[in-house]
Amino acid sequence: MANNPLAIFDAANIINPQDPGNLPFEDRSFLSSLVLGDQITWIGGGEAALISITDNADNVFDEADSNQTLSSSVTFGGVDYLAGQVVTPTYLIAFNGSDGESYVLSSFNFSPNTNNEEPDALFWVGDIPPVGTVLTVTGEVNPTNTGSPAYADMAVCFAAGTQIATPKGPVPVQDLRAGDDVVTFAGVTRQVQWVGHRHVHRVALQRNPNLAPVIIAKGALGDDIPHTDLTVSRHHRVLVSSKIAHRMFGASAVLVSAHALTPLPGVRVDHEASEVTYYHILLEDHDVLVANGAPAESLYLGTQAIGALSADRLAEIRTVMPHYFEIDAQMTPAHPLLAGQRQKGLIRRHAANRQALIQPRTGAAV
């Protein structure tokens, strides 16, 4: 029986011109009241909650499944919901964002399968759009059976076998433990607070291509960077420290997702992977590690990462770092986190100019 974390949001987080102040209603066909071409805007800042769902049937959130219940009590929208309350999704909407990315939104109900009503909340299947993103409807499905969203829709981590720099030399990521020291890309020694892992089987990879690993070949980021091929999840960020980045963003270094690097020679998504084990490394603060000789981030406790971790792993992290679970608490990024068109533009410019992403010292970050 698995406990699955889920971040839910109320109507105040969106602008819905079709029904101001409300979430899109579910119609009688188990889809939303939105149609192709309709737009909403993600503004954030409204009520949100991190809940956990107990599901003794499978690994997906299915509208037709009455075995999905709250793992613990929660108050949302001024209403108290007790552990054991049945919960369901009711529609699944695909959007194109104004940032050039694709997003999937689902409804959420504190009730069994229902119809023709406003959902209690919404959640994102995968990435959460940047604040201010205008979202245009491109499609919709009923979240039942094959259309059901998987709980484990994202992982942000290193693959097993990755060599992490430490004061004693490179150590395989799977051998690191809490209390061990690592050396950051800036040459500073930091202590590991927590290490977690997640094995993704063939079925999960086939069901959700976004779980497929990204391979960054030897030398793809710069002169012998990485030293050997580096395998990470698609959302794992790597450091870009170059004159181009400085001119575009006024920062000596920025962080971009691995999947944004695929236009570059030597970077590809491994769609042939039969399975992969991903590892998380959590430090006291967000930082940049050295992985196979390349600068790649430690675990960043943002909304997306929290939503991708199991309830058991979140409980472990809460024990060692409780301050990050207080209201309005969040890690400070080690460097600016680029998304959407910003990171695409940066990589396009690097590719067009055939410039390395990691160049000789351009600032304190390297």
C-alpha positions as CSV (number, residue, x, y, z in Angstrom):
1,M,0.0,0.0,0.0
2,A,1.7,3.2,-1.2
3,N,1.4,6.8,0.1
4,N,1.7,9.3,-2.7
5,P,2.3,13.0,-2.1
6,L,0.3,15.5,-4.2
7,A,0.4,19.4,-4.2
8,I,-3.1,20.8,-4.7
9,F,-4.2,24.4,-5.4
10,D,-7.4,26.4,-5.2
11,A,-9.1,28.7,-7.8
12,A,-7.2,31.8,-6.5
13,N,-4.1,30.4,-8.3
14,I,-5.5,30.9,-11.8
15,I,-7.3,33.5,-13.8
16,N,-10.2,31.7,-15.6
17,P,-11.9,34.2,-18.0
18,Q,-14.6,31.7,-18.8
19,D,-15.8,31.6,-15.2
20,P,-14.0,34.2,-13.1
21,G,-13.1,33.2,-9.6
22,N,-13.8,29.5,-10.2
23,L,-12.0,26.4,-11.4
24,P,-13.3,25.0,-14.7
25,F,-16.4,22.9,-14.0
26,E,-16.6,19.3,-14.9
27,D,-19.3,18.7,-17.6
28,R,-21.5,15.7,-18.0
29,S,-19.0,13.9,-20.2
30,F,-16.4,13.8,-17.5
31,L,-14.4,16.5,-19.1
32,S,-14.0,20.2,-18.2
33,S,-16.1,23.1,-19.4
34,L,-13.1,24.4,-21.3
35,V,-12.8,23.9,-25.1
36,L,-9.9,23.9,-27.5
37,G,-8.3,27.3,-27.7
38,D,-9.7,28.5,-24.3
39,Q,-7.1,30.2,-22.1
40,I,-6.4,30.4,-18.4
41,T,-3.4,32.1,-16.6
42,W,-1.4,30.6,-13.8
43,I,-0.7,33.3,-11.2
44,G,0.0,31.3,-8.1
45,G,-0.3,32.8,-4.6
46,G,-3.6,31.2,-3.7
47,E,-4.3,28.5,-1.2
48,A,-2.2,25.3,-1.6
49,A,-1.7,22.1,0.4
50,L,0.6,19.1,0.2
51,I,-1.5,16.0,0.8
52,S,-0.7,12.3,0.7
53,I,-2.9,9.7,-1.0
54,T,-3.1,6.0,0.0
55,D,-3.8,3.8,-2.9
56,N,-3.9,0.0,-2.5
57,A,-4.8,-0.7,-6.1
58,D,-2.1,0.6,-8.4
59,N,0.3,3.5,-9.1
60,V,-2.2,5.8,-10.9
61,F,-4.8,8.3,-9.8
62,D,-7.9,6.9,-11.4
63,E,-11.4,8.6,-11.5
64,A,-13.1,5.2,-11.3
65,D,-11.0,3.9,-8.4
66,S,-12.7,4.1,-4.9
67,N,-9.6,2.8,-3.1
68,Q,-7.8,6.2,-3.2
69,T,-8.0,7.9,0.2
70,L,-6.3,10.6,2.2
71,S,-3.4,9.3,4.3
72,S,-3.9,11.9,6.9
73,S,-6.4,14.7,7.8
74,V,-6.1,18.1,6.1
75,T,-7.9,21.4,6.1
76,F,-8.5,23.0,2.7
77,G,-10.8,25.7,1.6
78,G,-12.0,26.1,5.2
79,V,-13.2,22.5,5.3
80,D,-11.7,19.7,7.4
81,Y,-11.2,16.4,5.6
82,L,-10.3,13.3,7.7
83,A,-7.9,10.5,6.9
84,G,-9.7,7.8,4.9
85,Q,-11.7,10.3,2.8
86,V,-12.0,9.0,-0.8
87,V,-10.4,11.3,-3.4
88,T,-10.6,11.4,-7.2
89,P,-9.5,13.3,-10.3
90,T,-12.3,14.3,-12.7
91,Y,-10.6,15.8,-15.9
92,L,-7.1,16.0,-17.4
93,I,-6.3,19.1,-19.6
94,A,-3.3,19.6,-21.8
95,F,-2.1,23.1,-22.4
96,N,0.5,25.0,-24.5
97,G,2.1,27.6,-22.3
98,S,3.1,31.1,-23.3
99,D,6.6,30.1,-22.3
100,G,6.7,27.5,-25.1
101,E,6.4,24.5,-22.8
102,S,3.6,22.0,-22.5
103,Y,1.7,21.4,-19.3
104,V,-1.0,19.0,-18.0
105,L,-3.5,20.1,-15.3
106,S,-5.9,17.8,-13.5
107,S,-8.9,18.4,-11.2
108,F,-9.1,17.1,-7.7
109,N,-12.1,16.2,-5.6
110,F,-12.5,15.3,-1.9
111,S,-15.2,12.8,-2.9
112,P,-15.8,9.7,-5.0
113,N,-16.4,9.9,-8.7
114,T,-18.8,12.8,-9.4
115,N,-20.0,14.8,-12.3
116,N,-21.2,18.2,-13.4
117,E,-19.7,20.2,-10.6
118,E,-16.8,22.5,-9.7
119,P,-13.8,20.5,-8.5
120,D,-12.4,21.2,-5.0
121,A,-8.8,21.9,-6.3
122,L,-6.4,21.3,-9.1
123,F,-3.0,19.8,-9.4
124,W,-0.3,19.6,-12.1
125,V,0.9,16.4,-13.7
126,G,4.6,17.1,-14.1
127,D,5.9,20.6,-14.3
128,I,4.2,23.6,-12.6
129,P,4.1,26.6,-15.0
130,P,6.1,29.8,-14.0
131,V,3.9,32.5,-12.5
132,G,2.2,34.6,-15.2
133,T,2.1,31.8,-17.8
134,V,-0.9,32.0,-20.2
135,L,-2.1,28.5,-20.9
136,T,-4.0,27.5,-24.1
137,V,-6.1,24.3,-24.2
138,T,-4.8,21.8,-26.7
139,G,-6.6,18.6,-25.6
140,E,-8.4,16.8,-22.8
141,V,-9.0,13.3,-21.6
142,N,-11.0,11.5,-18.9
143,P,-8.6,10.4,-16.2
144,T,-9.8,6.8,-16.2
145,N,-7.9,3.6,-17.0
146,T,-5.2,4.3,-19.6
147,G,-5.8,8.1,-19.2
148,S,-5.1,8.1,-15.5
149,P,-2.1,10.2,-14.4
150,A,0.7,8.4,-12.6
151,Y,1.6,9.5,-9.1
152,A,5.3,9.2,-9.9
153,D,5.3,11.6,-12.9
154,M,8.7,13.3,-12.3
155,A,12.1,12.6,-10.7
156,V,14.9,15.1,-10.3
157,C,18.1,13.2,-9.6
158,F,21.3,11.4,-10.6
159,A,21.3,7.9,-12.1
160,A,23.1,5.1,-10.2
161,G,26.8,4.9,-11.0
162,T,27.3,8.7,-11.1
163,Q,30.6,9.7,-9.5
164,I,30.2,12.6,-7.0
165,A,33.2,14.6,-6.0
166,T,34.2,14.3,-2.3
167,P,37.3,15.4,-0.3
168,K,38.4,11.7,-0.7
169,G,37.9,11.6,-4.4
170,P,34.9,10.6,-6.6
171,V,32.4,8.3,-4.9
172,P,29.5,6.5,-6.6
173,V,26.2,8.3,-5.7
174,Q,24.7,5.1,-4.4
175,D,27.5,4.8,-1.8
176,L,26.9,8.3,-0.3
177,R,25.2,8.5,3.1
178,A,23.9,11.3,5.4
179,G,26.9,12.8,7.2
180,D,29.3,12.3,4.3
181,D,31.1,15.3,2.8
182,V,31.0,16.3,-0.8
183,V,32.9,19.0,-2.7
184,T,30.8,21.6,-4.6
185,F,31.7,23.0,-8.0
186,A,33.0,26.1,-6.2
187,G,35.4,23.9,-4.3
188,V,33.6,24.2,-0.9
189,T,33.0,21.1,1.3
190,R,29.4,20.5,2.3
191,Q,27.8,17.8,4.4
192,V,25.1,15.5,2.9
193,Q,21.9,15.8,4.9
194,W,19.9,13.0,3.2
195,V,20.2,10.6,0.3
196,G,17.1,9.0,-1.4
197,H,16.6,6.8,-4.4
198,R,13.9,5.6,-6.7
199,H,13.9,2.7,-9.1
200,V,11.9,3.2,-12.3
201,H,10.9,0.0,-14.0
202,R,10.3,-0.7,-17.7
203,V,6.5,-0.4,-17.4
204,A,6.8,3.1,-15.7
205,L,9.2,4.2,-18.4
206,Q,6.8,3.0,-21.1
207,R,3.8,4.7,-19.4
208,N,5.5,8.0,-18.8
209,P,8.3,9.0,-21.3
210,N,9.2,12.0,-19.1
211,L,10.8,9.5,-16.7
212,A,13.4,8.5,-19.4
213,P,16.9,9.6,-18.5
214,V,19.0,12.2,-20.3
215,I,22.5,11.2,-21.3
216,I,25.1,14.0,-21.4
217,A,28.1,12.6,-23.3
218,K,31.7,13.1,-22.3
219,G,32.8,16.7,-23.3
220,A,29.3,17.8,-24.3
221,L,29.3,20.8,-21.9
222,G,32.9,21.9,-22.3
223,D,36.5,20.8,-22.4
224,D,36.3,17.2,-20.9
225,I,33.1,18.2,-19.1
226,P,31.7,15.8,-18.1
227,H,34.7,13.5,-17.8
228,T,32.5,10.5,-18.7
229,D,28.9,10.2,-19.8
230,L,26.5,11.6,-17.2
231,T,23.0,10.3,-16.8
232,V,20.3,12.3,-15.0
233,S,16.6,12.8,-15.0
234,R,15.1,15.2,-17.5
235,H,14.4,17.9,-14.9
236,H,17.8,17.7,-13.2
237,R,19.5,21.1,-13.6
238,V,23.1,21.6,-14.7
239,L,25.2,24.8,-14.5
240,V,25.8,27.0,-17.5
241,S,28.7,29.4,-16.8
242,S,29.6,31.3,-19.9
243,K,29.9,34.8,-21.5
244,I,26.7,34.2,-23.4
245,A,24.8,33.5,-20.1
246,H,26.3,36.6,-18.5
247,R,25.2,38.8,-21.5
248,M,21.7,37.3,-21.6
249,F,20.9,37.3,-17.9
250,G,23.5,39.4,-16.1
251,A,24.6,36.4,-14.0
252,S,27.9,34.6,-14.0
253,A,26.1,31.2,-13.9
254,V,22.6,29.9,-14.3
255,L,20.9,26.5,-14.0
256,V,19.0,24.8,-16.8
257,S,17.1,21.5,-17.0
258,A,18.9,18.6,-18.7
259,H,16.1,18.1,-21.3
260,A,16.7,21.7,-22.5
261,L,20.2,20.6,-23.5
262,T,19.1,18.1,-26.1
263,P,19.6,20.5,-29.1
264,L,23.4,20.3,-28.3
265,P,25.6,17.6,-29.8
266,G,26.2,14.8,-27.4
267,V,23.0,15.3,-25.3
268,R,20.0,12.9,-25.8
269,V,17.0,11.3,-24.1
270,D,17.6,7.6,-23.7
271,H,14.2,6.2,-24.9
272,E,15.7,2.8,-25.1
273,A,16.4,2.5,-21.3
274,S,14.8,-0.6,-19.8
275,E,15.1,0.7,-16.2
276,V,16.9,3.3,-14.2
277,T,17.6,4.0,-10.6
278,Y,17.7,7.7,-9.6
279,Y,19.4,9.2,-6.5
280,H,18.7,12.5,-4.7
281,I,21.4,14.2,-2.7
282,L,20.1,16.8,-0.2
283,L,22.4,19.4,1.3
284,E,21.6,22.1,3.9
285,D,21.3,24.6,1.1
286,H,20.8,24.2,-2.6
287,D,24.2,23.9,-4.3
288,V,26.1,22.7,-7.3
289,L,27.8,19.3,-7.0
290,V,30.4,17.8,-9.3
291,A,29.0,14.8,-11.0
292,N,31.3,12.9,-13.4
293,G,33.2,16.1,-13.6
294,A,30.2,18.2,-14.5
295,P,28.4,20.9,-12.4
296,A,24.9,19.6,-11.5
297,E,22.6,20.6,-8.7
298,S,21.8,19.0,-5.4
299,L,18.2,18.4,-4.6
300,Y,16.2,21.6,-4.6
301,L,13.2,21.5,-2.2
302,G,10.8,23.4,-4.4
303,T,7.1,22.6,-5.0
304,Q,7.9,20.2,-7.9
305,A,10.5,18.2,-6.1
306,I,8.3,17.9,-3.0
307,G,5.5,16.7,-5.2
308,A,7.7,14.0,-6.7
309,L,8.9,12.5,-3.5
310,S,7.0,9.7,-1.6
311,A,5.4,10.4,1.7
312,D,8.0,8.2,3.5
313,R,10.9,10.2,1.9
314,L,9.2,13.5,2.8
315,A,8.9,12.4,6.4
316,E,12.6,11.5,6.5
317,I,13.5,14.9,5.1
318,R,11.2,16.7,7.5
319,T,13.0,14.9,10.4
320,V,16.5,16.3,9.4
321,M,15.4,19.6,7.9
322,P,12.0,20.6,9.5
323,H,12.5,24.4,8.8
324,Y,11.9,23.8,5.1
325,F,8.4,22.6,5.9
326,E,7.2,25.7,7.7
327,I,4.8,28.1,6.0
328,D,6.3,30.1,3.2
329,A,9.7,28.4,3.8
330,Q,11.6,27.4,0.7
331,M,15.2,26.9,-0.4
332,T,17.1,29.7,-2.0
333,P,18.4,28.6,-5.4
334,A,22.2,28.5,-5.7
335,H,21.9,30.3,-9.1
336,P,19.0,31.7,-11.2
337,L,16.7,28.8,-12.3
338,L,15.9,29.3,-16.0
339,A,12.7,27.8,-17.5
340,G,10.8,27.8,-20.8
341,Q,11.9,30.2,-23.5
342,R,14.7,31.6,-21.4
343,Q,16.6,28.3,-21.2
344,K,15.7,27.4,-24.8
345,G,17.1,30.8,-26.0
346,L,20.3,30.3,-24.1
347,I,20.9,26.8,-25.5
348,R,20.0,27.9,-29.0
349,R,22.6,30.7,-28.8
350,H,25.3,28.3,-27.5
351,A,24.5,25.9,-30.3
352,A,24.5,28.5,-33.0
353,N,27.9,29.9,-31.8
354,R,29.3,26.5,-31.0
355,Q,30.3,27.8,-27.6
356,A,30.9,25.5,-24.5
357,L,28.4,25.8,-21.7
358,I,31.2,25.6,-19.1
359,Q,34.0,28.1,-19.9
360,P,37.1,29.2,-18.1
361,R,36.4,31.2,-14.9
362,T,33.8,33.8,-15.7
363,G,32.8,34.5,-12.2
364,A,32.9,33.3,-8.6
365,A,30.6,30.3,-9.4
366,V,33.4,28.4,-11.2
